């Protein structure tokens, strides 16, 4: 796509073409003078040579003025033609009027364009009526045709140029708006991808690392507990595996879906049990879930296990999965430890996002001395 022209470059092009037109009208005036065609009526060629040269010079100056001051130039041109009417009309001046009309309408304001339009209509109709009164119908017809050619033709062309310019400007504005919308959409997509990666890192890697940190405190209190050390090692390996999976997704040439299964919760359950919590999981033996639902439930339960281990270490955690019509109901409860410090809420927000991503709902909060998480996830198609 070629680079768009700037307003300054378009203005320079207008000045160049307007100057060329002014020079051209001046030369045409000289040719008409030399050929004896100065006056519209041959018997009305009453100007001496210095006067003709002065009129051509005045018309040239007015045409050049129209480049910057179109309203002033149009007024001066009408005044010059009115004065010329006594000894003329002079054909070069009317040709100059056509160029001034074009510049006034194409570069001036809408109000000036309306004034020029009504003036052109007045000149054309008035000239025809005057020719009809003073001469005959044939002369009136000729006067009307000349008026249309010298006033309405440049007026129509100037309006077409002005409309085309407005169309180009509107298209340019629309293109800029579309480009801005694309940039905003791209930024939103990048932001959403970053948030998705942050959620995955929080739910997968951060959960295992938090469990390792909790078990490290247990190991400090009981250095001889080999089982705790083994759980720390398995939790570290699980976090490393989750990190590798995330890196594989980022470096894959195409979009790759990460399959999250219930089996990835084993490390978190072991960590909770090593920290002294008794974890019980009850689920129907014939429960079959789609990949998307299983991934969502796994992430929610993973966050629940980490939160329970962190905020209520040693307290029992009960997890139950059951069906309710076309939804899977996931419930997790554990006693609230006295003096437990509330978290920042990032985990709860992530669980809520996971549930809403498949049109599910989730609630979490204290209830009768326990912390209760309840998620309702549509089963969907297997």
Secondary structure, DSSP 4 states (H G I P E B T S, - for coil): -PPPPPHHHHHHHHHHHHHHHHHHHHHHHHHHHHHT--BSSGGG----HHHHHHHHHHHHHHHHHTTT-HHHHHHHHHHHHHHHTTT--BHHHHHHHHHHHHHHHHHS-HHHHHHHHHHHHHHHHHHHHHHHHHS-HHHHHHHHHHHIIIIIHHHHHHHHHHHHHHHHHHHHHHHHHHHHHHHHHHHHHHHHHHHHHHHHIIIIIIHHHHHHHHHHHHHHH-TT-HHHHHHHHHHHHHHHHHHHHHHHHHH-SS--PPP--GGGGHHHHHHHHHTT--EEEE--TT----HHHHHHHHHHHHHHHHHHHHHSTTS-EEEEEEEETTEEEEEEEEEPPTTPPP--SHHHHHHHHHHHTTT-EEEEEEETTEEEEEEEEE----
